[in-house]
């Protein structure tokens, strides 16, 4: 079994695979499809057991970790795999699989296509929306029906994020890294990251952006169903985070409009050779937070004016789809 540890704002599954939760811009929900926004820094990760006397009772049952988010704030998951020995990864929001739309289960399913492989998958910004797009992960309080969980199941019991990472079966890949001059996917976030100077939450659907979720290039028989690590990631608002930890959460990110006006970069992927996992109907039909506001008769709660992103502000990031190929070209 893979031991899950939290260290320096990163979750580690065993010794080779890491995940960070990246603060980011909430893109407009205006019908347009946007490039990938940057990271504005990591969310802090706290272990539930370190605050056992202050957290809700059911947290002690689930264990895991927690992160702070403001209402309607966005995040993405950054994966740090090793190019020479990939992992299979399942992500759920409120125990609804973010790729297949199915209820959370521990097993891998070939027909349901309910997992990713890292690499080539460098990150995940939202739920599978089909046609090479996702709907951005955006935090909303439980109990209002906005979350993916609430729309798919009709109730909001769990919230948070659930992650399980599987090791490959012995002998499928090298145990030690091969000697190579250049490892393009050694840090999946290097070119995507751009550093700039009390209630439980779940994740709803925000604006649409270009991102594929790649099918398994190795086959389901590659993965060891008995060798995995899993974790429950609770999400709390800023007030609850202060009450539990006594610390201040990170400041809310700048708006998309201000970011674009400053001329900062956006990101895209060189992945034309890779396919995309089709989105299930229940995820395609999930309403965005803006649409839920309209259904409930609420006035607009956010600025969703369109933003123009010039092509010369979009940085292309290469995705390594073959671990045996070393790309040391000019890119």
Secondary structure, DSSP 4 states (H G I P E B T S, - for coil): -PPEEEETTEEEETTTEEEEEEEE-----SS-EE-B--B--BPP-EEGGGGTTTS-HHHHHH--EEEE--TT-EEEEEEE-BTTB-EEEEEEETTEETTT-PBP-SS--TTTT--EEETT--EE-EEEEETTEEEEEEEEETTSS-SHHHHHHS--S--SEEEEEEEEPTTSS-SSPPP-S--TTSSTTTTTB------EEEEEEEEEEE---PPPSS-GGGEEEEEEEEEEEEEE-HHHHHHHHSSPPPPPPPPHHHHHHTT--EEEEE-TTS--PPPPHHHHTPPBHHHHHHHTTPPP-S--------GGGEEEEE----TT----S--
